[in-house]
């Protein structure tokens, strides 16, 4: 298992700590966003079937919101 060592073409850094996992099947490519939490856990946020060459900004922003929400909830557990 490669974990955080996984790179292109399977995985790519997007921004704000968010990575994209690429999964090809049939004639489609599924994209799943994820991030690393406390360097141990991989947290999957959202995914979609990519229809265009460019990543939809809306999907990236959704992943960033999910990441912020997750981290905030985990921080409140630690208090």
C-alpha positions, 0 to 999 in steps of 0.5 A: 500500500502506497498511502501518502506516496501515491502520485500521478496518474493515480493521485494528484494534489489539488489544493488546501490539503486536498488530493484527487484519486483517479479511478478509471472504469469503462469509458469514464473516470471517477474522481474522489477527493481525500485528505490526510488527517493527523498523518495517519488517516485518509478521509474521503470527502466526495466523488464524482464522474468527471465529464470535462478535462477540467476539475469542477471548481464546485466539487473542489470547494465542496471537498474543502468545506468537508475537510474544514468541517471534519477537522473542526469536529475532531478538534472539538472532540479533543477539547 
